[in-house]
Amino acid sequence: MISLSRPALQQSDLDAIEIDSLKKIAAASEDIEALEARRTTQQEQIATLEQQKGEMEILVQRASLSLFLQEQHRHHSDRIAKAIKKSPSITQSLDELARIKEKIDALETEIETDPNVELLRSVINSAKSPTRDDDWVDDVPHPFRAYVRLLRRVAETLAESMKLVIRP
């Protein structure tokens, strides 16, 4: 009876219900799209985190290996230091090597700053590589052989330099 007393549904009522349903479906669809976007973002974050985890595992392995090698280095350094302390001749030789190295470094610095360093290098290089004309030099006693070759190269280089200067 109550249903008879109510007014009949009209087309506008049905349209309103349909519009309301479509709005609810559209809102649900937007919610689903938002959830899908968040899920995609979270999957990308998970993938990035997994990659970082793998990189960190490798880094931890390298750091562990580095610590192991540092310990090995320290152990062997200690053993060498003990052996050196037991042998005064090794200590003296190492001290002499250090002094010689300092002298070499100082001389190398002086040589590098000299304006004629390129000429010196070319003379030394040519003295190191004997030519066919150096056959007679092989008869010179060994300690003087390199000196004779060096003097010869210096003379040749000076002759070439003089030719360049004298040419008109």
C-alpha positions in Angstrom: 0.0 0.0 0.0 2.7 2.4 0.8 4.1 1.9 -2.7 0.8 2.9 -4.2 0.8 6.1 -2.2 4.2 7.1 -3.4 4.5 8.9 -6.7 5.6 6.8 -9.6 9.2 6.9 -10.7 9.8 9.2 -13.5 12.5 9.2 -16.2 14.4 12.0 -14.4 14.6 9.9 -11.3 16.0 7.0 -13.3 18.4 9.4 -15.0 19.5 10.8 -11.6 20.1 7.2 -10.3 22.1 6.4 -13.5 24.2 9.5 -13.2 24.9 8.9 -9.6 25.9 5.3 -10.4 28.2 6.5 -13.2 29.8 9.0 -10.9 30.4 6.3 -8.3 31.9 4.0 -11.1 34.1 6.9 -12.3 35.3 7.6 -8.8 36.0 3.9 -8.3 37.8 3.8 -11.6 40.0 6.8 -10.5 40.7 5.2 -7.2 41.8 2.0 -9.0 44.0 4.0 -11.4 45.6 5.8 -8.3 46.1 2.5 -6.6 47.7 1.0 -9.8 50.0 4.1 -10.0 51.0 3.6 -6.4 51.6 -0.1 -7.0 53.7 0.6 -10.0 55.7 3.2 -8.0 56.2 0.8 -5.2 57.3 -2.0 -7.6 59.9 0.4 -9.0 61.0 1.4 -5.6 61.3 -2.3 -4.7 63.4 -3.0 -7.8 65.6 0.0 -7.0 66.0 -1.3 -3.5 66.9 -4.8 -4.7 69.5 -3.3 -7.0 70.9 -1.3 -4.1 70.9 -4.4 -2.0 73.0 -6.2 -4.6 75.4 -3.3 -4.9 75.7 -3.1 -1.2 76.4 -6.9 -1.0 79.2 -6.4 -3.5 80.5 -3.4 -1.6 80.5 -5.3 1.7 82.4 -8.2 0.0 85.0 -5.8 -1.3 85.3 -4.1 2.0 85.7 -7.4 3.7 88.4 -8.5 1.2 90.1 -5.1 1.7 90.2 -5.6 5.5 91.6 -9.1 5.0 94.3 -7.9 2.6 95.2 -5.0 5.0 95.6 -7.5 7.8 97.8 -9.7 5.6 99.8 -6.6 4.6 100.3 -5.6 8.2 101.3 -9.2 9.1 103.9 -9.4 6.4 105.2 -5.9 7.1 105.7 -6.9 10.7 107.6 -10.0 9.7 109.8 -8.0 7.3 110.4 -5.4 9.9 111.5 -8.1 12.4 113.8 -9.7 9.9 115.4 -6.3 9.0 115.9 -5.5 12.7 117.8 -8.8 13.1 120.2 -8.0 10.2 122.2 -4.8 10.5 123.5 -5.1 7.0 120.0 -5.1 5.5 119.2 -2.0 7.6 122.4 -0.3 6.4 121.6 -1.2 2.8 118.0 0.1 3.1 119.3 3.4 4.6 121.8 3.7 1.7 119.1 3.0 -0.8 117.0 5.8 0.7 119.9 8.2 0.5 120.6 7.3 -3.1 117.0 7.6 -4.0 116.9 11.1 -2.5 120.0 12.0 -4.5 118.5 10.6 -7.7 115.3 12.5 -7.2 117.2 15.8 -6.6 119.3 15.2 -9.7 116.3 14.3 -11.8 114.6 17.5 -10.7 117.7 19.5 -11.6 117.9 17.8 -15.0 114.2 18.4 -15.8 114.5 22.1 -15.1 117.6 22.5 -17.3 116.8 24.1 -20.7 119.0 21.6 -22.6 117.2 18.5 -21.3 115.9 17.5 -24.7 119.3 17.7 -26.2 120.7 15.6 -23.4 117.9 13.0 -23.8 118.6 12.7 -27.5 122.3 12.2 -26.9 121.7 9.6 -24.2 119.1 7.7 -26.4 121.5 7.7 -29.3 124.3 6.5 -27.1 122.2 3.6 -25.9 121.5 2.4 -29.4 124.7 1.6 -31.2 125.0 2.2 -35.0 126.9 0.1 -37.6 129.8 2.6 -37.4 130.3 1.7 -33.8 132.0 -1.6 -34.6 135.4 -0.3 -33.6 134.0 0.8 -30.3 133.4 -2.9 -29.4 137.3 -3.2 -29.1 137.3 -0.5 -26.4 137.5 -1.9 -22.9 134.0 -2.3 -21.3 134.1 0.5 -18.7 135.0 3.1 -21.4 132.8 1.8 -24.2 129.6 3.7 -23.1 131.7 6.8 -22.5 133.2 6.7 -26.0 129.8 6.2 -27.5 128.4 9.1 -25.5 131.3 11.4 -26.5 130.8 10.4 -30.2 127.0 11.2 -30.0 127.7 14.5 -28.3 130.2 15.3 -31.1 127.7 14.3 -33.8 124.9 16.3 -32.1 127.1 19.4 -31.8 128.2 19.0 -35.4 124.5 18.9 -36.5 123.7 21.9 -34.3 126.6 23.9 -35.7 125.4 23.1 -39.3 122.1 24.5 -38.4 123.6 27.7 -36.9 126.1 28.2 -39.7 123.7 27.7 -42.6 122.7 30.9 -44.2 
